[in-house]
Amino acid sequence: MKKIIIANWKMNPSTEGEAVKLAKAEDEKNVVIVPPFPFLKSVKNVLRNASLGAQDVFYEKEGAYTGEVSPVMLEKLGVAYVIVGHSERRRLGEDDAMIAKKVRAAMDTGLKVILCVGEPLNVRRKGKRAVDVFIKKQLSYIKNKKNLIIAYEPVWAIGTGKNADPDDAARVAEVIRKKLPVPVLYGGSTNSRNAKSFLEKKEIAGLLVGGASIDPREFGKMVTIARHIRS
């Protein structure tokens, strides 16, 4: 299995033109490009190798839900993947039960789900057992593993420049795989300098990249590293 690299652009860039330019620069095989909602169609139109992803989804197909986007809408736009449960969404109030509903709705529509899990710093400080219990609880609502990818992203590492130890990230990935036998990615301040140390772990199937995915040269280096890693 080839390592997969996911470019989560978050709320970047500012314009459609910039998004199209960035998408063209990052259009590689085994890559998923995840732009903001307004740019999904434009990005889709220029992709030839990469897959298209969305940053979130709602759990109903239609209805009076102002500001939400349904899985049906995403599927009809040509979206293949959707990120669910990112820690930045959880911080805004999403809980495990709501996230599980989103996972089910996305799967029922045929989307591939990238489910984010990971512990905050106060849990990490309690030790490995506390981390494992916390993550297993996050996974406890998930009943279907079809079309599911898990992204382990320790909350304390996202956007901080800090990283989990690669050996410990691999250990957590294996804990997740015993709970749900699906591919597990690592996310949390990854870049071209540390990508190899995570990708060379057999337990880690790829990377969920945040800030570095906005720099096409940096992201390209990461894709090249992934391409040369033997699974």
N, C-alpha and C positions, 0 to 999 in steps of 0.2 A: 504493500500500500504506500502510495506517495504521500509525503508530508503535505498538509494543506496549510496555506497562509491566508488569514482573513484580515482584510484592511477595513477596520472600523473608523471611518472618518469623523464620527461624532457630528458636532454641529459645525462642520467645515466642508468645503471652503465657502466663501460668501456669495459667489455668483455661479450661474449655470456654465458660463464659458470656462471658468477655472475648473469646475467639476469635470467637464468633458476633457479638458487638457490633461488633468490628473488621471482620469480613467484610461485614456489612451496610453499614457506612460506606464501604467501598472497592469495593462491587459496581458496577463501571462496565464499559462495553464496551471492548474492546481491552486489558483488564487480565487478568493471570493471578495468582491468589492462591495462595500456597504456604505453608500452615500446617504445624506439626508433625504427625507421623503420627496421634497420638491424636485430633486435631480434624478430620481430613479429612471424615468423614461428616457431622458437625454443620455444618461450613462449607458442604459441598456442598448441604445441604438448604435453605440460605438464599440461595444465589446465584441471581440471575435474569439477570445480564448478563455477569459475569466468568466466566472459565474456572478450573478447579481444577487445581493442580499439586502435586507431591510433591517433597520435598527430596532424595531419594535413592532408589535401587532396587538390588536384588540381581540377579545375572546368571543365576540358576536359577529355574525356575518353581515348584519345590517341593522338599522334602527336609529332611535333618537339618542345618539352618543356623540355629542358635539366634540369635535377635535380628534376623534379616534379614526383609525384606519383598519379595515377588516382584512382577514386573510384572503378572502375572495378577491378584493381589490388588488392585493399584492400579486396574487397568482395570475390575474388577468394582465398585469403589467409585465409579466415575464420574470418576476422574482422567484428564485429557486431556494434561497436560504433566508431565515429570519433569526435575529438575535433576540433571546427572551431572558429576562431576569438579570440583565446587567446591573452591577452594583450601583451605578449611577441612577438607574430606574428604581431600584430597591430603596435608595436613599430618599426618593420622592414619595415613598409610601407603599410601593408594591410589596405584598407579602407572598409567602410560599404558595398559599391556596390560590391567589389570583394568578400567579405565574403558571401554576399547573393548568389552570383553565386556558391560558393563552397557548401553552404547549399543545394541549388537546385540540384546540380550534385550528391551530396552524397545521398540525399533523393531519387532521380530518380533511383539510383542503389540499393536501399533497405537498406542503412546504417541508423542507428540511430544517430542523430546529437546532440552533446553537444555544444551549442552555448554560447560562453562567452561574457558577457557584464559587464560594470562597469566603474565608473567615476575616473578620475585622481584627485589629491589633490586640484588643483586650482578650480575645479568644486565643490568638497566637501565643500570647505571653503565658497562658496557662499550660502550654505544652501540646505535644502531638496528639494525645488521646482526646483532648478538648477539641482540637481542630477536626479530628475524624468524626466525633459525635456531632459537631455543628454541621458539617457538610452532609453527613448521612441524613440529618433532619431536613436539610434543604431538598434532598433527593426523595424523601419519603412520600411526597405527593405524586411522584411521577410513576405511572403504571405501564406506560407503553414505551418501548425502546426503538420502535421503527422510525427510521429517518432522524435519529437523534444523535447529536454530538454534544459532549459536555466540554465547556471551557472552564478550567480551574484558574480563577483569577483572584488571588488573595487581595482583599480590599485595601489593605495597608500598602500594597505595592503599586496600585493604579495611579499613574500620573505623579508619582513621588520620586522616581528614579531608583527606588529600592526594588530588589528582587527576592523571590524565594530562592533558597539554595536549590540548584538543579536536582541534586539527589533527593531532597525532601519533596520537591515538586513531583518527581517521578514516583515517590512513595505514595503521595496523596492520589496521584493518577491511578495507581494500582488499587488503592482503597475504593476509589470511585468505580473502577472497572469490575471489582468484585460485587459491588452493589448493583450496578447497571453495566453489563458488558457491551460498551459502545466506545468509539474513539474518544480520546480525551486530549484536548489542546491545553496549552499554557498561555496565560495572558497576565500582563502586569509589568509595564515599563520595559518591554522587550525592544531590542534594537540590534543593529548589525554586529555590535561588539559582544553581546551575550546570547544571540540566537543559537549559535552552534551548540553551546553548553546544554541547552534545553532540547534541541532537535535531535541530538545524538542519543538521547534516552529512548529506549525502545517503547517505554510506557507512554510517551508523549507523541501524539499523532500530528502535531503541528502547532501553530501559534495564532493567537488572537492579538492583533497589533493595533494599538491606538495611535498615540502621537506620531510615531515613526512612519505611519502609513500616509501622512500628509506630505512627506518628503519623498518624491519618487526615486531619487538616487539612493537614499537610505533604505527604502522599502525594496528596491531592486536588488540591493546587496543581500537582503534577508531571503528573498526568493531564490537567488543563486545559491546561497548556503543550503537552503532546504533541498534544492534540486540535486545536490551532491551528497546528501546524507542517505546512507543505506538503511532501510527500515529493518 
